[in-house]
Amino acid sequence: MRLSTVSIPVLFAAVPSNGIIRVSDATINIDAEEQKRLLQAPSPSLLEEILLTDIFGDELLDDPNCVCNPSSASGTFDYTFTLSPPYFDDQYIPQEQLLFLAQMEHIDDDPSKSWKIRIGTGGNIYSYVGPLGETMPPNRKAENYMVDEVWQNVAVNSALNNGEHGPYFIHQAGIYQKDSPRSDMPYFFSPNVVHWCDGAGRECRFASWGQHAHVPTKYVSKALYINRYRDCGDGVLEATTGIHNFDNNMASDVADYVIENDTPVRFNYMSFPWFGVNNKVYRDVLISDSTSDEYITKWPNPFFGADPLKELRTTKGYSMFAEFRRERSEFVLPGTIVDPAAVQPDFIMGVVGQRNGQDVSCLPFKFHSVNYQTYMLRCRLDTTIKYTKPCRGCDLTLTNTRTQQSIDVINVEHWSWYNSGLDMYELYIAPKSGQVSNRFTWTTYDATFAEEVAAGVNAVLAVGDEFVVSWTDSGIEDDENHVLAFVHGNDPEITYAQNGELEQYWGGWAKLHYGDANSFERKFMVFNEVQYIWMDPGATFGRKQYIITGKNISDAGLTAQSWVNEAIQDFSQIGDLPSTQIDVVMNQAGTHYGVALGGNECTGSAVCTGSSTPRYDPVKKFTIPHFEIICGNQVYFGPDLYHFAPYDTTTEYQYSYVCDESDYTIRPQIRLIGYFPDGDCSAFESLSFDDSYCSSEVTPSDVPSLSPHSLCPVSSPTSSPTSLLTEKQSPNPSSLPSIEHSTYPSPKPTLTSSLLPTIVHSTSPSASSSFLPSKVHSEQPSLTPTNVHSTSPTSSFSIVPSAEHSTGPSFNPTATPSFTPSKQHSIGPTSSVSSIPSVKETSNPTSML
């Protein structure tokens, strides 16, 4: 049989180890059999795709209205697994290299709607670059690098957190660097256990092992964080986040643990998410109000923890951060807080010293400059009133009442400090002109620049001049303000049906908790969404939310409002999530193992069967995640994430971030393989994972996934065919045939032939013949004959006779004679004469000669 040759456009979008993903228009030629083989071969990331599809469940992945449709999204999209300049901070490049996992970028025709995010190994966003530049705080607080002032989720057990063994805070981002030398460089961030990206779908997904932030700790972490980020276009980033609690107290790895085995560990207080912005990039916080068209906003912003928490349900489902509004109240000393006892000093400049033989009011002050990382001055006030309270991070303007000239100030450490050694009262300020981007030390302090900053202030506020204080006027009207909106949604009560009974897994209305960190150096405006969900072991909880960048406060609010209904949350118990069978198969030599997916066969010497999501286990309640863990030249496969971690029998400390007590520079590398019954895979513990083993034997499953792979139809074909079926027809047929048959017939025939026939016949005939004949005859005759004969006769004759004879007789004779006689005689005589006499005689004589 001659094989036809087809030309396939190849779109390279598989996930590489590095490099930006872009579409190529390269074309290769392969024959039809090779094409079929390639389409059935597994994608290199098929295991990762399955693990990061099933765990989200139908609700969080579903987009029934196709509101976020990447195929029609504006602008362009890129992602990469390579870190390249510009870095977050040039003085912390080695640290960022350890942290970085992936970058996603949307470039829009409207610059106010472009964004670029960087994702850390924890799957959390640590950098968001929008139209105003970097949105995140500078992350320069000692021992806190990129584990606090980022966008992440946090899980807490309140009882344990307030108990005898110390804090119980599981950060998605990682541990504080407070356990020297164990936590010194290389820093340990929450390790990524699986990741997967799809360029055509404009999305990336991640799963990570969350860490107890406060180290050292006696607790172990059994929190699996999951994230999905999707570019919806028009400045909209969809952020789906979730957590799975796999703290199974019946598992074998909970020995040597301060919590008794019969105590289930519930997550009941969660920051979902812990969010925030640089308060020098977005200065104003606007909370939508369900009872009004006005926003709830304050200036100055309250300190974090000063205001009561606000219930999510009392908002319209979104909050916003604005660039720098003009609406400012009158300045009242000290600025950031209300102090009824405040007594304002006389703001009259005195003589602090001399420069070039002239009396001056301000001189550089090195100590505060190094401390706050901006060039600060001490200025003498002609007053006898002491008032030391600060106004840290305040944008203020000091205006000379005589000349009306002014200077802008970005930090006030003391309004009037009494210097007993010099018997004078001093004002400590940071002029905006002294702000620098690079860090400096006592040694690298630039004295010349410091003198220039002081000279600029002395030129405006001379000795004897009086000044008044006001909030700085940005000059930016509301319709010119850049805005970052966070669509958190309203807070529905969660109930769960089990055994016909509704059980509540909701401990109270979710609340917003926001405020300034009150630190000039941190520059952190905290925005914390608190969820009171009862996350018992085996449960999975997730939320789908949206982050939107744009311009004009009014327009941004309308845009955010239009996405509120898309923000949802979902709660799943054991066995609720879609699941794909995963078999871990040992090779014949007993040295490695691979995985077979969906029940497909793979030959090996031993098999351990699990799934892509946690399932019910009659012995130990539920299946638990198993990982490949590499520590230097050591390898382990199993559920014990602390297999290589040292355990101090005296202090009972657990060191998840150490896997070799003799070398703290070695950090564990972890990969999720699937969820298996505890103890079933013990024979594989010392073996290493071989990606290629079993992969060539993986074929599509006979049963389609419960969840569709393509949520919305795409305007162009994906780089490789999906192994899962879509529920919506594509607007244009793909250039490659599907691996699997469709569940339902297409309303229109495809442009190219199918490799495999459908189980259900088409409603109308195809325009071209099939590669293989149908097992079931069509209701209507084909427009053109097939190139190969049918396995069984059709119930109606063809318009054009077949080129080859049928294997069985026709039910009805054809209207035209055959080209060649059939090998078997007809059941009844034909109505016309054959051009060639039959080889065998018929059972009934023909009516014509």
Stockholm file with secondary structure:
# STOCKHOLM 1.0

chainA/1-849         MRLSTVSIPVLFAAVPSNGIIRVSDATINIDAEEQKRLLQAPSPSLLEEILLTDIFGDELLDDPNCVCNPSSASGTFDYTFTLSPPYFDDQYIPQEQLLFLAQMEHIDDDPSKSWKIRIGTGGNIYSYVGPLGETMPPNRKAENYMVDEVWQNVAVNSALNNGEHGPYFIHQAGIYQKDSPRSDMPYFFSPNVVHWCDGAGRECRFASWGQHAHVPTKYVSKALYINRYRDCGDGVLEATTGIHNFDNNMASDVADYVIENDTPVRFNYMSFPWFGVNNKVYRDVLISDSTSDEYITKWPNPFFGADPLKELRTTKGYSMFAEFRRERSEFVLPGTIVDPAAVQPDFIMGVVGQRNGQDVSCLPFKFHSVNYQTYMLRCRLDTTIKYTKPCRGCDLTLTNTRTQQSIDVINVEHWSWYNSGLDMYELYIAPKSGQVSNRFTWTTYDATFAEEVAAGVNAVLAVGDEFVVSWTDSGIEDDENHVLAFVHGNDPEITYAQNGELEQYWGGWAKLHYGDANSFERKFMVFNEVQYIWMDPGATFGRKQYIITGKNISDAGLTAQSWVNEAIQDFSQIGDLPSTQIDVVMNQAGTHYGVALGGNECTGSAVCTGSSTPRYDPVKKFTIPHFEIICGNQVYFGPDLYHFAPYDTTTEYQYSYVCDESDYTIRPQIRLIGYFPDGDCSAFESLSFDDSYCSSEVTPSDVPSLSPHSLCPVSSPTSSPTSLLTEKQSPNPSSLPSIEHSTYPSPKPTLTSSLLPTIVHSTSPSASSSFLPSKVHSEQPSLTPTNVHSTSPTSSFSIVPSAEHSTGPSFNPTATPSFTPSKQHSIGPTSSVSSIPSVKETSNPTSML
#=GR chainA/1-849 SS CCCCEEEEECCCCSCCSSSCCCCCCCEEEEEHHHHHHHHHSCCTTHHHHHHHHHTTHHHHHCCTTCSSCGGGCSSEEEEESCCCSSCSCGGGHHHHHHHEEEEEEEECSSGGGCEEEEEETTSCEEEEEETTEECSCCCCSTTCTTTSSSBEEEEECHHHHTSTTCCCEEESSBCCSCSTTTTSSSCCBCCEEEEEEETTTTEEEEEEECEESSSSBSCCCCEEEEEEEEEEETTEEEEEEEEEECCCTTSGGGCSCSSCTTCCCCBCEEEEEEEEEETTTSCEEEECCTTCSSCBCCSSCCBTTTSCCEEGGGSCSCEEEESCCSCCCCCCTBSSSBCTTCCCCCCBBCCCEEETTEEESEEECHHHHHHHTSCCEEEEESCCCCBCCCBTTCCEEEEETTTCCEEEEEEEEEEEEEETTTTEEEEEEEEGGGCCSSCCCTTTCCHHHHHHHHHHHHHHSCTTCBEEEEECCCCCCGGGCEEEEEECCCCCCCEEEETTEEEECBCSCCEEEEEECCCTTTCEEEEEEEECBCBCTTCEEEEEEEEEEEECHHHHHHHHHHHGGGCEEEEECTTCSCCCEEEEEECTTSSEEEEEETTCCCCCSEEEEEESSCCEETTTEECEEEEEEEETTEEEEESCTTSSSCBCTTTCCBCTTCSCTTCTTCCCEEEEEEEECTTTTGGGTTCEECTTTTGGGCCCCSSCCSSCSCSSCCSSCCSSCCSSCCSSCCSSCCSSCCSSCCSSCCSSCCSSCCSSCCSSCCSSCCSSCCSSCCSSCCSSCCSSCCSSCCSSCCSSCCSSCCSSCCSSCCSSCCSSCCSSCCSSCCSSCCSSCCSSCCSSCCSSCCSCC
#=GC SS_cons         CCCCEEEEECCCCSCCSSSCCCCCCCEEEEEHHHHHHHHHSCCTTHHHHHHHHHTTHHHHHCCTTCSSCGGGCSSEEEEESCCCSSCSCGGGHHHHHHHEEEEEEEECSSGGGCEEEEEETTSCEEEEEETTEECSCCCCSTTCTTTSSSBEEEEECHHHHTSTTCCCEEESSBCCSCSTTTTSSSCCBCCEEEEEEETTTTEEEEEEECEESSSSBSCCCCEEEEEEEEEEETTEEEEEEEEEECCCTTSGGGCSCSSCTTCCCCBCEEEEEEEEEETTTSCEEEECCTTCSSCBCCSSCCBTTTSCCEEGGGSCSCEEEESCCSCCCCCCTBSSSBCTTCCCCCCBBCCCEEETTEEESEEECHHHHHHHTSCCEEEEESCCCCBCCCBTTCCEEEEETTTCCEEEEEEEEEEEEEETTTTEEEEEEEEGGGCCSSCCCTTTCCHHHHHHHHHHHHHHSCTTCBEEEEECCCCCCGGGCEEEEEECCCCCCCEEEETTEEEECBCSCCEEEEEECCCTTTCEEEEEEEECBCBCTTCEEEEEEEEEEEECHHHHHHHHHHHGGGCEEEEECTTCSCCCEEEEEECTTSSEEEEEETTCCCCCSEEEEEESSCCEETTTEECEEEEEEEETTEEEEESCTTSSSCBCTTTCCBCTTCSCTTCTTCCCEEEEEEEECTTTTGGGTTCEECTTTTGGGCCCCSSCCSSCSCSSCCSSCCSSCCSSCCSSCCSSCCSSCCSSCCSSCCSSCCSSCCSSCCSSCCSSCCSSCCSSCCSSCCSSCCSSCCSSCCSSCCSSCCSSCCSSCCSSCCSSCCSSCCSSCCSSCCSSCCSSCCSSCCSSCCSSCCSCC
//
